[in-house]
């Protein structure tokens, strides 16, 4: 214990865990994001089947994003959805809110 303190390591100081879908990386492939969307625990958020959740990958991050999704891109998609949410109402608004919850879960918020 004394050796750890002498080396400058504090045993009580914990490193915060990265809870985002990126897992500490600067980018993520579209396939990995699609796999994340298909996970059974995401069903609790959207109440939609895995195939429909996988379609969200193409809807949220179209071909203009390329093969990889950078860290800032989900934030941009989130902002667009929030703006769109206030322009609509009813069932369409509920679907947008589910997408927002899913992206926030992916970002670890």
N, C-alpha and C positions, 0 to 999 in steps of 0.2 A: 504494500500500500504506500509506504514511504517512497519507494522507488518511482512509482507512478506520479506522485506529487512532485518529486524532484525533477522528473523529466518534463514537467509542465503540463501533465495530463490531470484533469480534474475528474475523479471517478463519479462525482455527483452530477456533473454536467452531461445531459443527454443530448444526442443529436436528434433534431426533429425528423420524424419519418415522412418521406415524400408519399403523400396519399393520392397524388394525381395519377391519371392513366399513363402518363409519360414515364413514370418510374425513374425520374432523375435524368432522363435523356433530353436532348434539345429538340428532337423530332421523333415522329412515330410513323411507320408505314401505314398506308390505308388499310392493308390487310389486318394488321394488328388492331387497328381501331375497330374494324368490322368484327373481329373476334371478341373484343371487349364488349361491344354492343350485344353480341349473341349470348353472353354469360347469363345464366339463370337468375342471378341476383338483380339484374337490371329489370326483370319483369315486374318487380315490386314498384318500380318508379312509373313505368309507362303502361303496364297492363296490356301489352301487345306481344304477339308471338315474335320469336327470334328472327324470323325472315323479314318481318316488317321493320324491326329495329335495325337490321343490317341495311335496309334500304335507306335509312336515315343518313348513313355514311355518304351516299351519293348525293342526297338532297342537301345536306349541310355543307359538305366539302366537295363541290363539283370538280370537273376536270381542270378548272383554272388553278386549283391548289397543287396540281402535280401528283407525283407518286408518294410524297411524304407530307405529313401534316406537322407544321412547325408549332412551337409553343404558343405564339401569339394568335394563331389562326382560330382556335376555339373561342378565345376571348372576343374576336371580331364577330364570329358567328353568333355568339351569345348576345352581343349588343344589337345586331340586326334583328334577332328574334324578339328581343325586348321591345324594340321600336315597333315591329310588326304586330306584337301582342296588343298594343294600345290602339292600333288602327282597326282591329277586328273585334268581334264579339261572338258569343254563343259557343257552338261546338268547335269551331275553328280556333277560337282563343284557348280552349281547353287543350287541344292538341299541341298548340305552341307552348303552353305552360309545361306540358310533359316533356317536350324537347328541351326546354330551358332547364328543367330539373335534371335531365339526363346529362347535359353538358356540364352543369355545375358539379354533379357527382364525378364526372370524368376529370374535372379540374381540381377536385379535392376540396370543394367549398361546402 
